[in-house]
């Protein structure tokens, strides 16, 4: 979510930094909040646990541990982590590329408008949803199969992918894709809000966004995530139910599609049905967003410090012509100037008195 730089080598370096930082941060967050993710998914699909008293979360955890052991608390973690690499690699790469395309040449240094940020976030979200939907279907089914005795359980990720493809075809792998695409509205709200809050925090701290403190990044990510989650949560309930039903062939409740699912949930459970598991989801997504975004920003900065200077060093050989550029290139430089390269090795500067120096290529 730092500034995007032009150039092929810059794009490659940005892709590496975005993919590695995003996958690492996402994996840490997913592992930390997996038990809450399992509870949230089961509440979305099956509703309240039987005979619960007091806290729904504590009751759900107790039921899972009694019936499935500690392993049950981490069902679906493998496909979640497996999906994170393409998920974040696709998302952050497309997001930064679209942000770069939407930036006008005249407003290179200004903040991207909210509308443009929403377009970039929505485009990246759609690309991510389409490319990773099969893995999220597997995750949902692995997390809920422990509650069903009428299905043959999947042995693992590969087993689930193979059986879904054989038994249900492409349609099974992409069940729930429509509400997932509707869910693009989530990131279309979250990321522009995140960028705006970061910009506000940077102005308040009198610093740049690239040098924003981890605490400010954590505050920005948590506020934007809570806002987006509350506004777009119903689509997650619909998506989870559509993704889960393919495994339960003999289930009484069958949904013909998105509209049919919405009607049945509303008639049976009312508005509350669309927010089933929302409190658990907020307890899960808020720390998850804080861990993901803060870790992403810190890891991304670290990777840029390690990867970019090496790339620059390999492209720029020291020579007499570099002396005329001043100490600025070798001293303290901004993150943006590290990414961009000014001249190639054959460029010399011709002094024109007090005027600008013109590059002349030999």
N, C-alpha and C positions, 0 to 999 in steps of 0.2 A: 504494500500500500504506500510505498514510497514512490517518488517521482520516477516516471518512465523515461528512458533515454532512447534515442534513435540509433540506427546502425545495426548491422547484422550481428557483429560480435557482441554488441551491447544487449541485443535481444536474446542471444544464447545465454549470456551471463545472467540476465534477468530471469530467464526460464529456470536455470539451475537453482538460483537463489530462492525464487518463489516456490518451486516444487519441493526442494529439500526443507526449507523453513516451514512451509505449510504442512507437509506430511509429518514432520517431526512434532510440531506443535499440536496437530490434530490427534496424533497417536497418544501423546501424553494426556490430553484432555479426555479422549475416549476411554482410556484405561481407568482414569480417576473416577469418572461419573458413570461407568457401565452399569453398576447395580441400579442406579436411579433410572437409567435408560430402559432397562428390562422392565421395571415396575411401570414406567410411563407407557410403554408399548402394550403391556398386558391390560392396563386400565383402559387404553384406547379401544382395544379389541374386545375384551371380555367384560368390561365394566368393573364395579366394585367387587373386591374379594368377599367370599361368603363368610358370614359371622364375624365381620371386622368390628372391633371396638377401639375407640380412641383414634390414634393416628393411623391413617391409611398406609403411610409409608412403612411404619414399624410393623403393622399387621402383614403387609405384603412381603416384607423381608423375612419375617418369621415363617410364613407359609412356604416361601421359596426354599429356605434353609431346611425346613422339616421334610419337604417332599423331594428336593433335588440336591440338597447339600450346597456347599459354597460354590460348587461349579455352576449351579443354576443362576447365581448372581452375575456370572460373566458369560452367559449365553449370547451368541451373536457378536462377541468381541472380535473374533478372527475376521469375519467379512467386513466388520466396521473398519478395522485397521487396514485391511486389504483394499477397501474402497477409498481410503483417505488419500493415498498417493495420487491416483488419477483424479480424484475429486478436487484436491487443492491445486494440483498441477494445472488442470484444465481451468479451474476457476480464477486463480490469481493471474495466470498468463493471459487469459481472454480479458479479464477485468482491466489489467494494466494496459493491454493493447488497445482496447476500446477507449479507455480514458485518454490515451495518447492521440488516437484518431479524432476524438471529440474536442480536444484542445485546439483552439484556433491559433494560427501563427502570431496574431497580434496580442493574444492573451496567454502567452507561454508561461509567464511567471505568476499569473493570477490563479485563484482557486477555481476549480471546475464548478459549474453551476449545479444546483440540486437536480434539475431535470436531466442534465447530461450524466450526472452520477447515477441516477436511477436507470437510465438507458444502459449504461455500462454494466451495472450490477445485474440487471434483468437479463441481458444478453449472456453474461458469464454464467448466471444461474441456470438458464435454459440449456446451454451447452453441457454444463456439469450434470444436470438431471438426466439428460438423454444418454450420456456416456457411462453413467454409474448406476442407473436404475436396477439392473439385474442383481447387483451386489446388495443393494438395500432391500430388495425382495427377500433374498436369502437371509439377511440379518433379522428381518421381521419374523420370518417363519421359525428360525432357530430359537428366537427369544420366546415365542408363544407355544411351540410344540409340546413343551413340558406340561402344559395345562390340558392337553387333549389326549384321551385314551383311545380315540377312534381313528387315529392316523398312524401310519408307519413312519417313525421319526427319521429324520435325515442324520447321517453319521457325521457329516461335516460340510464344509463349504463346497468342495468338489462334488460330493455326493448330491448335495442340494441342487447345484447348477445342472448336473447331468440329468437328474430325475425331472426337474422342472422343464428342461428342454425336451425330454423324451415324452413326458406325460401331458404337457400343456403347450409346448411349442414356444415360439417367440412371444406370443400373446401373454403367456404366463410370466416370462422374464420381464415383460414391460407392463405388468398389472400395476395399477396405481400411477401410471406415468402422467395421466391428465391432471389429477390433483397435485402431482409433483410439479408440473409446469405452472399450475395456478399458484403453487407455493413459491414461485419465483418472486411473487410480490413481497415475500418475507425479506429476501436479500435486497430487493429494490427499496425497502424501507430501512433495513438495518445498516447497509453500507453508506448511503448518503448521510444518515444520522451520525454514524461513526465518524465520517470525514468532517462533518460540521462541528461535532463536539471536540474532536482533536484540534481543529483549527482554532476554536474558542479557547481551549486549554493552552495551546501554544502562545496565543496572544496574551493570555492571563499570566503565563510564566515568562513572557518576554523572550521566547526562544523560537526555533524553527520546529516544524512537525517532525522532521527527521531526528531531532535531538530531544524529543518529548520524553519525560521521565516514565519509568514503568508504572508508577502509581497513576499517572494521568491517562496512560493507555488503558489500564485496567478499568478506571472509572468510565472512560469513553465507551469501551466495549460492553460493559455491563448495562449501562443505560440504554444503549442502542439495541442490545439484544432483548431486554425486557420489553421495550416498546414494540419491537417487531413481532415478538412471540405472542403477546397478548392480542395484537391486531390480526394475526394470520393463523392462529392455532386451529380453528375448525378444519382447515384443509388437511392437517396432519391426522386427525381422527379418521376422515374419509379415506385417505391414502392407506393408512395402516389396515383398515378393515378390508379394503379391496385387495391389498397385497397378501393378507393372511388367509382369505377364504378359499383360495385355490387348493390349499393343502387339505382342507376339511370337506371332503366330497359329500359326506352324509350329514353335514350340518343343517339344522332347520333353517337358519337364516342365510339366505343367498341374495347377493346384490347383483342385479343385471348390469349396473353401471354406476356412474357418479350420481346422476339424478335420482336413480332408484335408491341408492345408498343414503342420500341426503333425506329423501322422503321417509324412509323406514326409521332412520335414527331420530328424526324429528317427531314422528308419530309415537314411537315407543318411549323415548327418553326426554323429548322436549329440547329446549335450548341448552340445558345442562349437559345433554349428551354430546354436544359439539365441543364442550370444554372438559370432557372427562380426562383426568390426568394432567390438567393444566398446571395445578399447583406443583405437582411433582416435576413437571417439565421445566417450570421456572427455577426450581431448586437445582435442576440438572443443567439447564442451558446457561444460567448466569455464571456459575463458576467455570463451566466449560468454555464459555466465550472469553472470560477473563484469562484463563490458561492459554487458550488457542491464540487469541490476538496478541496478548503480551509476549508469549513465547515466540510467536511468529515475528513480531517486530524486532525483538532482541536477537533471535537467531539470524534473521535476515541481515541486520546490521553487522553481525559477526562474520557472516559469510561474505559480505561485500568487502569487509576489511581484509579477508584472507584471499578471496578469489580475484577481486578487481585489481589490486596492485600487481599481482603476478601477471595478469593479462596485459596490463599497461606496460610493465617492465619488458615483457617479451616483444611488444610491438614498438617500443621506443628505445633506440640505442643511444647511449650518451655520446655527445660530440661537441665540437666547438660551437655549432650553431645553437645549441640549447642554452648557452650562457646568456644569450641576449634576451631570453624570455623572463629573466628575473628569478627571484627566489620563491615566488608565489607557488610555482608548480611543485617545488620540493618541500615547501613548508606546510603550514596548515591550510588545507583545502577543504571545500565543502564536499558532501557526499555526491552531489550532482556533478561537480566538476571532475570527480574521480571516474565517474562512469563514462563521460564523454571524452573523446580524444580530439585535440585541436588540429594538429598538423601531422603529416607523415614524416619519415626520416629525411626525405629529400627537400624539405621546405626550409628556406632561409628567410630572414626578415631584413628588409631594406629600410634603414632609418630615413625618415623624412622630416628631420628637425623636430619640432614640437608637435607635428601632426601624427596621425596614426601610422603605424608601421604596416607596410603592405607585404603579404606573403608572396614569394616568388619561388616557383618550383623549378628545380634544376633538372 
